[in-house]
Amino acid sequence: MDNISLSASIAVRRIIDGDTLSIWFTTNGVPLHQGLNPNDFSATPKWTESGDHPEITPHVSSARKNAVSLLTHKWKYNSVEITFARGTGWVKSSNFDGKFKMNTKNGTLAIIGNLATKDNQDADVLEYTGMASVGSASYEMSNSIDVLVTMLGSSAFFGGIEASSTMLGVTDDNGNEITTSILKFWLKNAGGDVSKYSVKLYRGNETTPITTIENAASGGSITIHRDKTGEDDKLYVDSHQLFIAEFIVDGTVVYRSGVSIDDNADVFQLVLSSSSDVNASTDSIITPKVLRNSTRTAATIGNGTIKYYILKSTDLTVVRSTSIDFTNNAEFAAATLTITDADTKDGKGNEWDLTVNCELTAQVLS
């Protein structure tokens, strides 16, 4: 019998042969954020092909360490497919005014034009779809990443976390296993980069910070690693972990942002599935499952507790939370969460998308 403590906020697709493939991204370190000047609607920072611009590279990994590769690459921008000129190497998009280019070899997407405009003042979504090849089989895999677009004001702050890798326990392009992820932080306002601020980092929805960087603007970073090293260790990933950063200027929290890190090599993995998106007529049911990574079969759960946190995607503050105790596997399977349209609004005209974070403490019987 094993005692487990896991967390999750996204589902991982299960494939036919019992393996699990995961799509994840790395970036070139340029923050996926553009702000708009409210006076002339100019974008800050400006992204150009010859100057600084973000690049997003997709990767695929196998829980069983099988050799896997991506054969084809497609990208969508706000649900519309980006079309590219024919050729090899870097090819420019033929729609969206040529604001994107893609490397046909590895699927890297570069944003070489400004996305923030007078007509686009909301967060954007880039969705990647690739054909993953494992042995003689192939599977279509997808994942998405957000680009933050915000209106800048004299007192408005916007920040983020750049992770060197959002997936541990996989191999990089040089065949080396990734065992750590380095978190770096950025904070901007209408004047550009903020020169002095501190960062408090939290583990999931815990209320006590696990570490603080007093002068994050000077380039401080935090290293996240696999597996807990001691009772006081909070900078580790066990299957999946959400880390939340508070950005503080002159003693006041001015922004919150989060990043999720996964460990592809853990013995157990907590997986969440959603029945649907949510709207006024449709609820979304979140269902948990614990899988053994070695076989990708469901584990039998004994007694334990599962905690759900419904978070605003805008600032990761808690909309509501609930805790469910269970004594056997059947009760665990029934420990679902129902999300309603009321969770997405405050009745004052403010609406938001949601992220569900989940923490599980339980016994595994078999």
PAGUTI-805286 format. One record per residue: x negated, y negated, z of N, C-alpha, C in turn. Coordinates in steps of 0.1 Angstrom, whole numbers, plus 5000, padded with zeros to 4 digits. Layout:
# PAGUTI-805286
XYZXYZXYZ/...
This chain:
# PAGUTI-805286
499250125000500050005000499149885000/499449784991498749664990499549544995/498849455001499549325004499049224994/500049144988499649054978500248914981/499548814976499948674977499748614963/500748594955500648554941501448424939/501148354928502048244924502148254909/503148184903503348174889504148054886/503948004873504847904868505147924853/504548024847504848054833504948204831/505548244821505648384817504548424807/504148544808503148604798503848704790/503748704777504448794768503848934769/504749034771504249174771504349234757/503249304753503249364739503449514740/503649574728504149714728503149814734/501849794732500949904737500649894752/501349814759501049804774500049704777/499349644768498349534770499149404771/498549304776499149174776498149074769/498649004760497848894753498248764758/497348674760497648534765496948434756/497748334752497248224744496948114754/495748054753495347944762494547844754/494247724759493647624752492447564759/491447514751490447434757490447304749/489947194755489847064748488447014748/488246904740486846854739486646744750/487546734760487346644771488046504769/488546474757489246344755490646364761/491046284770492346304776493546304766/494546384768495646394759496646284764/496346164763497146054768496845924760/497945864756497845724750498945634756/498445514759499345414765499745314754/500945244756501345144747501345004754/500744904748500744774753502144714751/502844674761504244634760504444504752/503344424750503444304742503344324727/502444404722502344424708502444564703/502744664713502844804710501644864704/500444814707499244874703498844984712/498245094707497945214714496545194721/496445254733495245254741495045394747/493945464745492845424736493245454721/492545404712492845434698492145554694/492845644686492245764681492045754666/490845774662490445774648489645894644/489545924632488746034627487246014630/486845894628485345864630485045834644/486045794652485745764666486245874676/486445834688486845934698488345984695/488546114696489846164694489946304701/491146344705491246474712491146594702/490546704707490546824699491046944708/491947024703492547134711492247264704/491647354711491247484705492047594712/492747674704493447794709492547914711/492847994721492148114724493148224727/492748354725493648464728492748564736/493348624747492648714755493548834758/492848944761493549074764493349104778/494449144786494249184800493449314801/493449394791492749514791491349504785/490949384782489549354776489449414763/490549434755490449484742489949364733/489249404722488849304712490049244705/490249114705491449054700490948924693/491648894682491248774674492548714669/492448584665493548514659493348504644/494348564636494148574622494748444614/495848394619496448274613496748174623/496948054619497147934628498247844622/499147814631500147714628500347614640/500647494637500947394647502247324644/502947284655504147204653503947084662/504446974657504446844665505946804668/506346814680507646784684508646864676/508346994675509247104669509147094653/508447004647508247004633506947054629/506947154619505647214615504747104609/503447114613502447024606501947104594/502047034583501547104570500147044567/499347134562497947094559497547114545/496647034540496047054527495347194526/495347244514494647374512493147354513/492547464517491047454517490547534530/489247524532488647594544487947484552/487647524564487047424573488047324578/487647204579488647104584489547054572/490847064574491847014564492746924571/493146814564494046714570495446744568/496346694577497746714575498246634564/499246694557499846624545501146554550/501546574562502746494568502246424580/503146354587502746274599501646174596/501646124583500746014580499246054582/498946184580497646234581496946214595/497846224606497246194619496646324625/496646434618496046554624495146614613/494246694618493446784610493146914617/493047024610492847154616491647224610/490947294619489847374615490447514611/490347554599491047674595490247804601/489047784605488247894610488847944624/489047844633489447884647490747824651/491447744643492747684646492647554654/491447504657491347384664492147264658/492947194665493647084660493046954666/492746864657492246734661493346624658/493546534667494446424666493646304662/493746264649492846164644493646034641/494846024646495645894644496445874657/496845754659497545724671498945784671/499345854682500645904683501645804690/501045724699501945624706502145514697/503445484695503845374686505145304692/505545204686506745134691507945224691/507945324681509045414680508845544687/507645564693507345684700506745654714/507645644724507245604737507445714747/507645834743507845954752506746054750/506646144759505646254758505946334746/504846384740504946464728504546604732/504946704723504646844725504046894713/502846964714502147034703502347184706/502847254697503047394698502247474688/501447564694500647654685501247794684/501147844672501547984669500448054661/499948164666498948234659499248384658/498748454648498848594647497648664653/497948734664496848794672496648934667/495448974665495149114660494449194671/495049314674494449404684494449544677/493249594674493149714667493849704653/494849794651495549794638496849724640/497149664651498449604654498249444654/499249374651499249234652500549184658/500449064665501549014672501448864671/502648804669502748654668502848594682/501948504686501848454699501948304698/502548244709502748094709502448034723/502047914723501947834735501947694732/502247604741502347464738501547384748/501247254745500547164753501147024751/501146944762501846814761500746704758/501246604752500446474750501246364757/500646304767501346204775501346074767/502546014765502645884759503445794769/502845684773503445604783503345454780/504245374785504245234784503345174795/502345094791501445034801502044904806/501844884819502244764825501044714834/501144594839500044534847499744614859/500844684865500644764877500844914875/500944954862501245094859499945174858/499945294864498745384863499245514857/498245574850498545704844497245784844/497345914849496145984851496346134847/495246204848495346344843494146424848/494246554846493146654849492746724837/491446724834490846804823490146924829/490547044825489947174830489047224819/487847274823486947334814487547454808/488347524815489147644810490347664819/491447694813492647724821492847874822/491947954818491948094819490648154824/490648224835489448294840489548444837/488448504838488448654836488448694821/488148594812488048614798486648584793/486348614781485048584776485148464766/484048384767484048274758483448314744/483248214735482848244722481448304721/480748294732479348354732479348484739/480448534743480548664749480348664764/480248544770480048534785481448524792/481548594803482748594811482948454818/484148404817484448274823484948304837/484248264847484548294861484948164869/484648044864484947924870485647824861/486347724866486847614858486547484865/485947394858485547264863486647164860/487147104871488247004870487646864870/487946784860487546644860488846554859/488746434864489846354865489746214858/490846164854490846034848492045954852/491845824853492945734856492845604848/493945564842494045444834495145354838/495045224834496145134835496045044823/496844934822496844844810495444794807/494544784816493244734814492244844809/492644964808491845074804491445164816/490245214816489845304827489745234840/490345294851490345234864488945264870/488345164875486945174880486745234894/487745224902487645274915488945344920/488845474923490045544928489545674934/490345734943489945854949491045964945/490746084947491646194943491746294954/492946334958493246444967493746554959/493246674961493646794954494446884963/495546934958496447014966496647154959/496747254967497047394962498547414961/499047414949500447424947501247324954/502247364962503147264969502747254984/501447294987501047265001500947115003/501147075016501146935019499846885025/498846975027497546935032496546945020/495846835017494846845006493746945009/493347014999492247115001490847044999/490846934992489546864991489846724986/488846634988489046494984487746444977/487946374966486846304959487046154962/486146094970486345954974486145854962/485245884953485045794942485045874929/486245914925486345994913485945934900/486045794900485645724888484145744884/483345784894481945794892481645924885/482646014883482346134875482446254884/483046254896483046364904483946474898/483746594902484446714897484646814908/485546904906485847014915485847144907/485147244913485047374906486047474913/486847534904487747644908487147774904/487347874912486748004910487748114912/487348234908488148354910487948414924/488948464929488948544941488548464954/489348494964489148424977487848464984/487048374988485748404994485748405009/486848345015486948345030488248275034/488548275047489748225052489948075049/488848005048489047855046488947825031/488747925022488647895008490047865002/490247754996491447714989491247694974/490047694970489647654956489547784947/490447874949490348004941491748024934/491648114925492848154917493048304919/494348334923494748474924495848494915/495548544903496548564892496948434885/497548344893497948214887498048114898/497547994895497647884906497847754900/498747674905498947534902498247454911/497447354906496747254914497247124911/497547044921498146904919497146804925/496946704917496046594921496846464924/496546394935497046264938495946164935/496346064928495345954924495645834934/494645784940494845684951494045564948/494645444948494045314946494345234958/493345184964493545094976494445154986/494345284989495045354999496445394995/496845364982498245394978498245504967/499045604968499145704957499845634945/499145634934499645564922500045664911/499645794912500045884902499746024907/500446124901500246264904500246344891/499346444890499246524879498846664883/499146764874498846904878498146984867/497547094870497047184860497147324866/497447424857497647564861496447644856/495847724864494747804861495147954863/494848044853495248184854493948264855/494048384861492948484862493448604854/492948634843493348734834492948874839/492048884849491549014854492049054867/492948984873493449024886494249164885/494349234897495049364897496549344895/497149244901498549224900498749084894/499949064887500348944882501748914884/502148804889503548764891503948694878/505048744872505548684859506948634861/507248514856508548464856509148454842/510448494841511048474828512348394830/512648324820513848234820514848284810/516148274814517248324806517548224794/517248094796517547994786517047864791/517147764782517047624786518347584794/518247464800519447424808520047304802/521347294802522147174798523447174806/524347084803525547064810526447194811/526247274800527147394800526447524802/525047524803524247644805523247634816/523347724826522347734836521147824831/520047804838518847884835518547974847/518448104845518148194856516748234855/515948214865514548244866514448384874/513848484867513648614873512248654875/511848704887510448734890510148884887/508948914884508449054883506949054886/506549164893505149184895504649294887/503549274879503049374870501649414874/501249534872499849584873499149554860/498149474861497449434849496749554842/496449664849495749774843496649854834/497949864837498949934829500049854824/500149734828501249644824502649694828/502649774838503949834843504349754856/505649754858506149684870505849764883/505349684893505049744906506349754914/506349844923507449864933507149784945/508049684948507849594959508549634972/507949614983508549634996509149505002/508849475014509349355020508449235017/509049125017508249005015509148875014/508548765009509248645007508748574994/509748524987509448444975510048304977/509148204973509548064974509548004960/510547934957510647864944510647714947/509947644938509847494939510247444925/511247364924511647304911511047164911/510147134901509447014901509746934889/509846804891509946714879508646724871/508846734858507646744849506846614848/507546504852506946374850505846354861/506146384873505146364884504946474894/505546594891505446714898505946694913/506846604915507446594928508546694929/508846744941509846854943511246794942/512046854933513446824932514246904943/513947024944514447114955513647234956/513747304967513047434969513947534976/513647654975514447754982513547874985/513747944996512948055000513948175002/513548294997514348414997513548525004/514048585014513348705020514048835014/513248935013513749065008513049175015/513649295015513149405023512849525014/513249525001512949634992512849584978/512549674969512349634955513649584948/514849644952516049604946516349454950/516149424963516349284967515449194961/514149234959513149154952513649124937/514149224930514649204917515749114916/516549104927517749014927517448874933/516148854936515748724942515548624931/516548594923516448504912516748354916/516448264907516648124910517548074898/518648004902519447944892519247794891/518847744879518647604877519847544869/520347434874521547374868521147244862/522147184855521947054848521746944859/522246964871522146864882520646854886/519846954884518446954887517646864878/518146824867517446744857517746604857/518546554867518946414867519246364881/519346234883519546184896520846104897/521646104886522946034886522745884884/521545834882521245694880520745664866/520945754857520445744844519045794841/518445844852517045904850517146054848/516546104838516546254835515046294833/514846424835513546484833513546634830/512446674824512246824822511746874836/511747014837511347074849510247174848/509447194858508547304860508947374872/508947514871509247594883507947654888/507547624900506447694906506947794917/506247904917506748014926505648074934/505848104946504848164955505448294961/504748404960505148534965504248594975/504748634986503948714996504748844998/504148954996504849084996503949204997/504549315000503949445000504149514987/503149574981503349654969503249804974/504349874971504450014976503850114966/504050084953503450174943503450094929/
